[in-house]
Amino acid sequence: MKPQETFQNEIKKQIEALGQDRDMLDLTRIWTRDTLKHKYSYHFSWLARPIIQYPQDIVALQELVWRVRPDLILETGIAHGGSLILSASMLALLDYCDAVELRQTLNPTSTKRHVLGIDIDIRSHNREAIEQHPLAHHIQMLEGSSISSSIIEKVYQIAKNYQKILVILDSNHTHDHVLAELEAYAPLASQGSYCVVFDTVIEDLPAQQYPDRPWGVGNNPKTAVWEYLRRLKEEGRQANDGVPLGFEIDKEIEHKLLITVAPDGYLRRI
Ligand SMILES: C[S@@+](CC[C@H](N)C(=O)[O-])C[C@H]1O[C@@H](n2cnc3c(N)ncnc32)[C@H](O)[C@@H]1O
């Protein structure tokens, strides 16, 4: 066996063991619960735009983008734009690496790789900062509810121009909303790509963690994922490319991160 294979096999075993380590899982649950009280996920930025994510999930997204090499990243939930800039920066790196590999001159503004962000309320100062960012040429934004038929229609029109799509859902975290987003956008995820559903962790937190929010235990992105996977299995759905749609939860990502707001939320299209 080649040394790199031995190394990868060792890592696989270590991650599996981590995912079974009760003490680590308990520590993680407590750590997550208590950091959320301090709004920990609001304390970071990506290339100067505030991003509402845990650093571990940011690293996972980097791994996914490199693995999938999407030409379109569809994101619901823009807020300050940090996650759009993160996706745009990864797409810019893919462009850069392609140019190096093909010994071509890179013309950033003629990129074929884009992020499409949707938010019900794009505040003017956030829009301005995103539009003025050096990576703005990778970004298109739509304002409106992610589950409105007019937005869904626009997204499908835009998606026609792309081959490899990665979907990230991070807007309203109620069960019904996320389930509707999954019904609308999961079929756009390409073969081998992912539909990432954030804030599934709400299901694992104490019931009183979000007293001022409509979501909570039993009504959140994780319950929506479970219901959607049940529908896929029992009722079936068609992917946008015409074949039966299937997803599996990528537990390896979750086990290696331990700290993630997306347990059961990394859905790999199979
Ligand atoms: C958690 S924030 C998004 C964080 C962002 N993805 C990031 O990582 O920085 C949630 C966003 O979803 C938006 N939102 C809420 N309801 C929505 C809806 N029905 N459709 C689209 N966006 C919605 C909110 O306006 C808010 O900006």
The ligand as a Gaussian input file, in Angstrom:
#p B3LYP/6-31G(d) Opt

LIG

0 1
 C      -28.310000      32.727000       9.503000
 S      -28.513000      34.082000       8.439000
 C      -27.516000      33.630000       7.061000
 C      -26.071000      33.597000       7.394000
 C      -25.150000      33.476000       6.218000
 N      -25.412000      32.315000       5.424000
 C      -23.738000      33.398000       6.728000
 O      -23.193000      32.276000       6.835000
 O      -23.173000      34.444000       7.041000
 C      -30.153000      33.876000       7.906000
 C      -30.626000      34.812000       6.789000
 O      -31.805000      34.248000       6.232000
 C      -32.643000      35.278000       5.808000
 N      -34.010000      34.770000       5.666000
 C      -34.959000      34.602000       6.619000
 N      -36.089000      34.152000       6.085000
 C      -35.849000      33.996000       4.750000
 C      -36.634000      33.566000       3.662000
 N      -37.918000      33.213000       3.807000
 N      -36.069000      33.531000       2.440000
 C      -34.780000      33.896000       2.261000
 N      -33.992000      34.337000       3.259000
 C      -34.531000      34.396000       4.489000
 C      -32.475000      36.355000       6.870000
 O      -32.848000      37.624000       6.340000
 C      -31.003000      36.227000       7.232000
 O      -30.243000      37.163000       6.515000

